[in-house]
Amino acid sequence: MLRQIILDTETTGLRVEDGHKIIEIGCLELINRRLTEKKFHVYLNPEREIDTGAQAVHGMTNDFLRDKPLFRSVANEFIAFIQDAELIIHNAPFDIGFLNYELSILGKGYQTITDYCTVIDTLPIARRRHAGQRNSLDALCKRYGVDNSKREYHGALLDAFLLTQVYLAMTGGQGHFFDALTEMVNNNNQANTSDQSEVIVNQDCAVLFADVQEQLTHQQYLDSLDKQGKCLWRAINKPSDVIVS
């Protein structure tokens, strides 16, 4: 069983070296790359002022956080949630740096985050896949068709949800599937030198049918293509071929 935790934090400022602290932690659980109902989400009282620049990003105020718990009161619960999991974080050094700082000042023998779990940083993954392009979370959402229209401000739980969709698309989308399928076919062809050989690839794949709204959206897209000229897709696939389930 593969257990992964998508994690994001919000802070009082950009530099942990200046004593800035965490004000929100948002975590979502994936089991075998599927979201479960388990999450860890908390707002924290940082016991210090929030930088104006940081407040402009996440929208949280000192008054809002004044009655929230301190990090030390949720540390054990947080560690228990991430224990032995694989943390997925966008720009991991930022969040890990703040989390390790919070743990270090508790003075109760806490270890660093990587002593409790492994960490995968999605930023270098995105940079390798999309070299020379912008790879912020917003840019990746746009690239992979993830709806972030409700993201007026940054928020740890919302950003964790967006990152979940981006991560799954970036590491297991159609491109990845067909690349793997092509490689399998090529390997089989190389292993069999007979001109009459037949390559059979057996894949257990989940089939997801489009719902009614998705089919309507698809038809609207085809309508827009018709305005630019004859839509070849409709010439091949007549409307009667559409399956409603």
Secondary structure by P-SEA (a helix, b strand, c coil): cbbbbbcccccccccccccccccbbbbbbbcccccccbbbbbcccccccccaaaaaaccccccccccccccccaaaaaaaaaccbbbbbcaaaaaaaaaaaaaaacccccccccccbbbbbaaaaaaaacccccccaaaaaaaacccccccccccaaaaaaaaaaaaaaacccaaaaaaaaaaaaaaaaaacccccbbbbbbbbbbbbbbcaaaaaaaaaaaaaaaaacccaaaaaccccccccc
